[in-house]
Amino acid sequence: MIPFLAPEEFTGLIERATENDVWEHVDFPESDIPYVFVILADFPPWTSTRSERKPQRALWFRFWFSPDVRTIDDLWIWPETNISLHRASFEPPARSTSVPKYEDLLKETLVEIDHRFLDQPDPRIPGFIETAVESWFDCHPDFAG
């Protein structure tokens, strides 16, 4: 869903989910974690993985659920309609202290929500990402479950 997601962005999402008490919701299904994670933050290019010190992600991404999702509980406890997840792609602002404006919107995409992804073979994760995330968990034993 997020091209060139950096390990630091991923672990930041874990911290944000904790700050927002995401894990405290009764019967929170594991298959909803990635979809809830992406609505917790914006994803500017300068926080992406880097190659030769340059960010690999060119666009700024922002996500949101369909308007009928008012709380996280609406995703699985009281779903009234088909829930949709949207991704907006923005031209990033010139300054890293700014956020994109509506006129910077390049494209809106409907993201397929597939709760069966946990039944699929594990994707190949680059070694540097595994190492960075494992190191983060080593330094944050309270998140190890």
Secondary structure as GFF3:
##gff-version 3
##sequence-region A 1 145
A	DSSP	alpha_helix	7	19	.	.	.	ID=ss1
A	DSSP	three_ten_helix	22	24	.	.	.	ID=ss2
A	DSSP	three_ten_helix	30	32	.	.	.	ID=ss3
A	DSSP	alpha_helix	33	37	.	.	.	ID=ss4
A	DSSP	three_ten_helix	38	40	.	.	.	ID=ss5
A	DSSP	three_ten_helix	45	47	.	.	.	ID=ss6
A	DSSP	beta_strand	50	51	.	.	.	ID=ss7
A	DSSP	beta_strand	54	55	.	.	.	ID=ss8
A	DSSP	beta_strand	60	65	.	.	.	ID=ss9
A	DSSP	three_ten_helix	72	75	.	.	.	ID=ss10
A	DSSP	beta_strand	85	90	.	.	.	ID=ss11
A	DSSP	three_ten_helix	102	104	.	.	.	ID=ss12
A	DSSP	beta_strand	105	111	.	.	.	ID=ss13
A	DSSP	three_ten_helix	117	119	.	.	.	ID=ss14
A	DSSP	alpha_helix	127	139	.	.	.	ID=ss15
A	DSSP	three_ten_helix	141	143	.	.	.	ID=ss16
###
